[in-house]
Amino acid sequence: MDLTRRSFLQTASAALASRALGAETKPIVGSQLYGWGQYYQRDGKKLDDHLDEALSALRDAGYDYAEHNLSGSAEGNVKFGERLKSKGLRPVCLYTGAALHEADKAEQSVVQLVAGARGAKEAGFTVINCNPNSIGRDKTDEELSTQAKWLGIFGQKLHELGLQLGVHNHTPEMKNGAKEFHANFRQTDAAQVGFCYDVHWVFRGGVLPPETLEAYGARIVSWHLRQSRDKIWWEDLDSGDVDYDFIARVAREKKLAPIYSVELALEGGTKITRSVVENHARSREFVRRVFGA
């Protein structure tokens, strides 16, 4: 994929921004807690009622951190950071949605998110991963421009706090040739808006790793890692449809941000043969073996 001059400048600027914020140089590996919630739900339980149990299991399996949702209150994020530390884990990443495509609502959204992010910074978190809300239809060009504007503002506010913004995506952003996915980056400044590379969501949307890494690799501030076989999510992180050996090699060669969140999400057709704890332990070993992390 040929990079335009604008794209080159954006990726170069992102690398500089990452260094300026003191991005991790030693690889660290965590787990996105969404998948844990699905496992508990299968057993008729709620993750929040068993959160300490999950955090202890992650620590014992060799994980460095757990990624949960950004609280709307600064105090909530401080408390979660303390909870992680009490279990021998680190505060690293938090995840959130955001309504940014409507000008009259976006400012309020950003104000609320930044209020919570102040507590995240106090607790020691470094990255806020954000997936702009889907709306049940494709966003118009005007809505995408508005969203890009407010992503930039949000990213700048986080930058001023000493945090990094990583834009995440699901299926809606990948429709129509991944129009929204690309707009979120092409219409923003890489110094403000980074990339949470959820490898499988992007892969499923039709933008393959070589293209993604070439175009937006320098924007990466964190990763979400999941695997599938025959296009169905696999129960652990292993060999399958996504060539993680290639991805890991590029990540090492280009010295891309080494903050990896394993996310073992489940969908219809996912075959579960092991416990959530065993699948995460196996996945941690896979990241160690393939990514050297």
C-alpha positions in Angstrom: 0.0 0.0 0.0 1.5 3.3 -1.1 1.5 5.9 1.6 0.6 9.5 0.8 2.8 12.3 2.1 0.0 13.1 4.6 0.0 9.6 5.8 3.7 9.5 6.2 3.7 12.7 8.2 0.9 11.4 10.4 2.7 8.1 11.2 6.0 9.9 11.9 4.2 12.4 14.2 2.5 9.5 16.0 5.9 7.9 16.7 7.2 11.1 18.1 4.1 11.6 20.2 4.4 8.1 21.6 8.0 8.7 22.7 7.0 12.1 24.2 4.4 10.5 26.4 6.9 7.9 27.6 5.3 4.9 25.9 6.2 1.4 27.2 9.4 0.0 25.8 9.3 -3.3 27.7 6.4 -5.5 26.5 3.5 -5.9 28.9 0.6 -8.2 28.5 -2.9 -7.9 30.0 -6.4 -9.2 29.5 -9.5 -7.3 28.4 -12.2 -8.2 30.9 -15.1 -8.3 28.4 -14.5 -12.0 27.6 -14.3 -12.9 31.3 -17.7 -11.4 31.7 -19.0 -13.6 28.9 -17.6 -16.7 30.6 -19.2 -15.8 34.0 -22.5 -15.0 32.2 -22.6 -18.5 30.8 -22.5 -19.8 34.4 -25.3 -17.4 35.5 -22.8 -15.1 37.3 -21.7 -11.5 37.1 -18.1 -10.6 36.6 -18.3 -7.7 39.1 -19.2 -10.2 41.8 -16.1 -12.2 41.0 -13.7 -9.6 39.9 -11.1 -10.3 42.6 -11.2 -14.0 41.5 -10.5 -13.0 37.9 -7.7 -10.6 38.8 -6.0 -13.2 40.9 -6.2 -15.7 38.1 -4.7 -13.3 35.7 -1.8 -12.5 38.1 -1.2 -16.2 38.6 -1.1 -16.8 34.9 1.6 -14.2 34.4 -0.4 -11.2 33.2 0.7 -7.7 34.0 -2.6 -5.9 33.9 -6.4 -6.1 33.3 -8.3 -3.7 31.0 -11.7 -2.7 32.3 -14.2 0.1 31.4 -13.4 3.7 32.1 -15.6 4.9 35.0 -17.4 8.2 34.6 -16.1 9.3 37.9 -12.5 10.0 38.7 -12.9 8.2 42.0 -14.1 5.0 40.3 -10.9 4.8 38.2 -8.7 5.5 41.2 -10.4 2.6 43.1 -10.0 0.2 40.2 -6.3 1.1 39.9 -5.9 0.4 43.6 -7.8 -2.9 43.2 -5.3 -3.9 40.4 -2.3 -3.1 42.6 -3.7 -5.0 45.5 -3.7 -8.1 43.3 -0.2 -7.5 42.0 -1.3 -6.1 38.7 -0.6 -2.7 37.0 -3.0 0.1 35.9 -2.3 0.4 32.2 -5.4 0.6 29.9 -9.1 1.4 30.2 -11.8 1.2 27.6 -14.8 3.4 26.8 -17.4 4.3 24.2 -18.3 7.8 23.2 -21.0 9.7 21.4 -18.9 12.1 19.2 -20.8 12.3 15.9 -23.3 15.0 16.9 -21.9 18.4 17.6 -24.5 19.3 20.3 -23.7 16.2 22.3 -20.0 15.6 21.7 -18.7 18.3 23.9 -20.6 17.0 26.9 -19.4 13.5 26.1 -15.7 14.7 26.1 -16.1 16.7 29.3 -17.5 13.6 31.1 -14.8 11.3 29.7 -12.0 13.7 30.6 -13.4 14.0 34.2 -13.1 10.2 34.5 -9.7 10.2 32.8 -8.2 12.5 35.5 -8.8 9.8 38.0 -7.3 7.3 35.6 -4.1 9.4 35.4 -4.0 9.7 39.2 -4.2 5.9 39.5 -1.3 5.4 37.0 -3.2 4.4 33.8 -1.5 5.4 30.6 -3.9 4.6 27.7 -7.6 5.2 27.2 -9.1 3.0 24.4 -12.2 4.5 22.8 -14.7 3.0 20.4 -17.0 5.8 19.1 -20.7 4.7 19.5 -22.4 3.1 16.6 -25.8 4.4 15.7 -27.6 1.6 13.8 -26.7 3.0 10.3 -23.8 4.4 8.4 -22.7 7.8 9.6 -22.9 10.6 7.1 -19.8 12.5 5.9 -20.7 15.4 8.1 -21.1 13.1 11.2 -17.7 11.5 10.5 -16.1 14.9 10.2 -17.7 15.9 13.5 -16.6 12.7 15.1 -13.0 13.2 13.9 -13.0 16.8 15.3 -14.0 15.6 18.7 -11.7 12.6 18.7 -8.9 15.1 18.1 -10.2 17.3 21.0 -10.5 14.3 23.3 -7.0 13.1 22.3 -5.5 16.5 23.0 -7.2 16.7 26.4 -5.8 13.3 27.3 -2.4 14.3 26.0 -2.4 17.3 28.3 -3.1 14.9 31.2 -0.2 12.7 30.1 -2.5 9.9 28.7 -2.8 8.5 25.2 -5.9 7.9 23.2 -6.3 4.7 21.2 -9.3 4.5 18.7 -10.9 1.0 18.7 -13.5 -0.4 16.3 -16.1 -3.1 15.9 -18.0 -4.2 12.8 -20.0 -1.0 12.0 -16.9 1.0 11.4 -15.7 -1.6 8.8 -18.7 -1.3 6.4 -18.5 0.3 3.0 -14.8 -0.3 2.5 -14.1 0.5 6.2 -15.1 4.1 5.6 -15.5 5.1 9.2 -12.4 3.1 10.3 -10.3 5.1 7.9 -12.0 8.4 8.5 -11.2 8.2 12.2 -7.5 8.3 11.2 -7.3 10.2 7.9 -9.2 13.1 9.4 -7.3 13.4 12.6 -3.8 14.3 13.7 -1.7 11.3 14.7 -0.1 13.3 17.5 -3.5 13.4 19.2 -5.3 10.3 18.0 -3.7 6.9 18.3 -4.8 3.4 17.5 -6.0 0.5 19.6 -5.3 -2.3 17.1 -8.0 -4.9 17.7 -6.4 -7.3 15.2 -9.4 -9.6 14.7 -12.1 -6.9 14.4 -10.0 -5.2 11.7 -9.2 -8.5 10.0 -12.8 -9.5 10.0 -13.7 -6.1 8.4 -11.5 -6.8 5.4 -8.4 -4.7 6.2 -5.6 -7.2 6.5 -2.6 -6.9 8.8 0.0 -5.8 6.1 -2.2 -2.9 5.0 -3.2 -2.0 8.5 0.3 -2.0 9.9 1.7 -0.1 7.0 -0.9 2.6 7.1 -1.5 3.0 10.9 1.2 1.0 12.7 3.0 4.0 14.1 -0.3 5.2 15.6 -0.7 2.0 17.7 -0.8 2.7 21.5 -2.2 -0.7 22.5 -3.4 -4.0 21.0 -6.4 -6.4 21.4 -5.5 -9.9 20.5 -8.0 -12.7 19.5 -8.0 -15.6 17.1 -10.5 -17.4 14.9 -10.6 -20.7 13.0 -12.8 -20.9 9.9 -13.9 -17.3 10.8 -15.3 -18.3 14.2 -13.6 -17.0 17.3 -11.4 -19.6 18.9 -11.5 -20.2 22.7 -7.8 -19.3 23.2 -5.1 -17.4 21.4 -3.4 -19.8 19.1 -2.7 -20.5 15.4 -5.6 -19.8 13.1 -7.0 -17.4 10.5 -4.8 -14.5 11.7 -1.0 -14.9 11.0 0.3 -13.6 14.4 3.8 -14.7 13.5 3.9 -12.0 10.8 2.3 -9.4 13.0 4.7 -10.0 15.8 7.7 -9.8 13.4 6.5 -6.4 12.1 5.8 -5.2 15.6 9.4 -6.0 16.6 11.0 -4.6 13.5 9.1 -1.3 13.7 9.3 -1.1 17.5 5.5 -0.7 17.7 3.9 0.0 21.1 4.1 -3.3 23.0 1.0 -3.1 25.2 -1.0 -6.3 24.4 -4.4 -7.1 25.8 -5.6 -10.7 25.2 -9.4 -10.6 24.6 -11.0 -14.1 24.5 -14.5 -13.0 23.4 -17.1 -15.6 22.6 -19.7 -15.8 19.8 -22.1 -18.3 18.4 -20.1 -21.3 17.2 -17.2 -20.8 19.6 -16.3 -24.2 21.0 -15.6 -24.1 24.7 -13.6 -27.1 25.9 -11.6 -25.6 28.8 -12.1 -23.2 31.7 -11.7 -19.4 31.3 -8.6 -19.7 33.5 -6.9 -22.4 31.4 -7.7 -20.6 28.2 -6.1 -17.4 29.5 -3.1 -19.3 30.8 -2.6 -20.9 27.4 -3.1 -17.5 25.7 -0.5 -15.9 27.9 2.0 -18.5 26.9 1.2 -17.9 23.2 2.0 -14.2 23.5 5.2 -15.0 25.3 6.2 -17.4 22.5 5.1 -15.4 19.5 5.5 -11.8 20.6 8.4 -12.4 23.0 6.3 -10.6 25.7 
